[in-house]
């Protein structure tokens, strides 16, 4: 029998217990959103996808045959949804590593001090905090955009295997393929990202040309980080934002691409989606008070 830490939660959900259903949504919402955000890049698209995935999870709980852990089954539902969801505006541009490389080289700026508005009364520490905040969001927007260069299957395999550390057996189950096929997808996607970041991104090698702080002006001008800034600001208002420092160029060793994606802030949907899900489910699933 599979050792599943969420088995009792599942049983309570199947009995229609409100608290259990809410606990399931609250627990898996950030995990599903994290996957959707990295896969789709756009926070608004990720929020919509997360809500739709969770609705599918709740309405299909009765069909879960316990062939895997509940979390793995939920990732399978997320995979099926994300692989088939309508392409975003960014994805329809058919981004390739070549085009990203050309943009990085074309839009590097050596001086961003003019971007951050300062005054005589603004302390240096405040200025540095603003700069650090902008660098963090540039890192997220830029690296997540790089994932869009991978085909959807490669992207999903990379996120599951490298970022979320799912085993090849679980990854194969999630994607509906054999474990060896999953390992092959993972290996190829890993090689593509390692080669690109290894040559271009200073987060993997301090000697590489692209420096995050040099892209603040461009990323702000084209609105590349606006959605991420709005998301973090909303989280700050709600007290859900955990401060995290941006990654700095590695000084002692070559950093793997996966480390860049693992060491990112934990973004959450702008609003807790429990109420929206309740409304959508309404008569589809019993949220009765028990």
N, C-alpha and C positions, 0 to 999 in steps of 0.2 A: 504494500500500500504506500502511496506517495505521502511523504511527510509534509503536510501543508499547514503552516501556522494560521491560515485564515479559514480553516475548515469549520470551526464553531461559528464564526461570523457568517459564513455562507449558509449554514443550517438555520440560523436565526433570520437571515434575509428571506429564505424560502418560506419561512413561517409568517412572513409579512410584518415582522416587527420593525416599527418605525426607526427606533434608535440604531438598529443594526444596519438598515439600509442607508441611513444618514452617515454612519461610521464608515461604511464601505465607500461611499462617494467622497467623504472628506479625506480618507486615506489614499485613495487611488487618483483623485483629481490632480494633485501636483505631479504625480508620476506620468500620467497620460499627457498632461500639458507640457511637461518637459520634453517628451518625445515628439509631440506635435509641433512644438515651437522650433526645435532643431530641424525637423523634417521639412516644415513649410516655410520657415524663416519669418513670416509676418505674424506678429502677436495677435492681431484681430482674427486672422484665419485660424490660428492655433486655438483660440478661445472657442470659436464656432465648432471646430473639429472635436475638441475635448468634450463639449456638451453633447454632441451627437454620438460620440463613442460611448460616453457614460450611459446615455439613454439606451443604446443597444445592449450594453452590459446588463443593466437592470432588467430590461424586458426579455432577455434571453437566459437569465440565471437558471430557470427551470430546465433548460436543455444542456446545462453543463454536466458532462458525464464523468468528471473527476479523473480524466486521463492524464492530467497535468496539474500543477499547482494553479490555484485560482489566479494568481498574478500573471502566470504565463498565458493562461486562457484570455485574460483581459488584454495582454499585449497582442495576442493573435487577432482579437477583434479590432484593436487599434491599427494593426498592420493592414488588415483587409480594407479598413476605411481609408487610411492615409494613402495607400498605394493607388486607390481608385478615385480619390477626391479630385475635383476639378483643379487644373493647374492654376497656380497663382500668376499674377502679372510678372513677377520676377522670373518664375520658371518658364513662362511662355517666351521669354527672350532667348531661350536656349543658351544659357550661360555655359561657357567652357573655360577650362583652366587657362587657355591661351588668352581669352578676352579679359579675364580677371588680371592676368599678369600684365597685359598692356595697360589696363586701367591703373593698377598699382604704380607702375613706372611713370605714368602720365600725370598722376595727381598727387605726387609726393610734394609736401611743403616743408621748408626748413624752419619757418617761423610761424607759430600759431599764437603768439602773445596778443596779437591784435584781436583774436577771436573772443578772448575772455575779457569782458568789460570790467575794468577796475577803476577805482577812484582813490583819492589820497587817503580816505578813511578805511579802505579795505586792507585788512591785514594780509601779510604774505601767506600765512597759513590758510586763510580762506581761499586765496587765489590758487594755491596748490591743491586744495581739496576739490575746487571746481575743475581744475585740470585733470586730476585723478579720476573724477567722476566721468568726465567726457572720454578719457582714454578707455575706461572700463566699457562704456557703451559702444565705442568704436570697435573694440576687440570683439564684443559679442556680435554686433551687426556684420562685421567683416568676415569672421570665421564661420558664422552660420551661413553666410552667403556662399562661401566656398563649398559647403556641402551640397549646394544646388547644382554644382558642376558634375556631381555623380548622378548616374541614372537612378531612378527611384528604388530599384531592387538593391543596387550597390549601396545607396544611401541608407536604406533600412538595415541592411546587414551590418554596415559599419557602426551605426548607432547602437544596435542591439548588442553586437559583439564587443566593440571597443569602448564605447561610452557607458553602456549600461551593464557590461560584463556578463552577458547571458551566455550560457554554454552552447556549444554547437548543437547539442541534442534539443535544447529548449529553442534555440534560434531556428532550427529546422522545423520544429513543430509550429512555431509562430508564423513562419513564412510558407508553410505547406510544402517543404522540400526535404530531401534527405540531409542528414547532418554533414556528410562530406560535401554536398553541394553548397550548404551554408558556409562551410569553411572556405570553399573556393571563392565564393562571392566576397567573403570577409577579407581574404588575403588580397584579392585584386583591388578592392576599394581601399584597403589600408596602404597598399603600394602607391596608388595614385595620389592619395593625400600626403603621404610621407614625402614623395618626390617633389610635390609642389611646395608644401610648406617648408620642406628642408632647403629649398633653393631661394624662396622668396620672403618668408616670414621671420622676423627677428625673435619671435616668441619661441621658435624651435632652435634658432641659431643666431646669436647676437651679431654675427657678421653679415647677416642677410640685409638686403636693402630696405625692405618695408618696415618703417617704424610707426607704431600706432599713433603716437602724439603728432606725427606729421600728416595724418589724414583727418584730423579733427575738422579743419576748415572745410575740406571737400565734402566729408560725410554730412556735415551740418547743412551746407549749402544745397545739396541735392535731396535733403530730407531722409537720408539713409538711416539715421538713428532716432528720428522723431518718435516713432512708435515705441521704441524701447525706453526712451526717456519718459514718455507719458506713462508707460506701464510701471516703471520704478517709482515715479512720483506718486502715483495712486497707491502703491504699496506702502510708501512712506507715510502717507496720510492715514492709512488704515493700521499702521504699526506692524506691518508684515514684512518689511524690508530689512534684511540682515546685511549690514555693511560688509563689503568685501573689497579688498584692494585689487587693482588690475594686475595681471601678470606682467612681470618685468622680463626683459631679455635675459636668457640663461647665461650665467657667467662661468660656470664650472663644467657644464656638460651639454650635450645636444639633447634637447627635450623632444620627446615623441609627440606626434600630432595629436594622439589620443589624450595626452596630458593637457593639452590646450583646451580641448572640449570638455574635459572632466572638471577643470578648475574654472568654472564660470559661475556667476551668481544664480541663485535659485529663483527664477521668475515664477510668479503665480498669476492666474487670471486676475483681471482688474477687480472683479467681484466674485464672491463665493457663488458658485453656480447651483447650489442646492435648491434655492427657491425656483429658479428657472426650470430645473429638471423636474421638480414637483409639479409645476404647472403643465409642462409638456406631457408628463406621464399621466397625470390626472386619473383617468379611468383605465389606463393601460396596466397599471400595477398598483396594488393596494398599499398606500402610505397611511394605513389606518393606525391610530394610536393604540399600541399594545404594550 
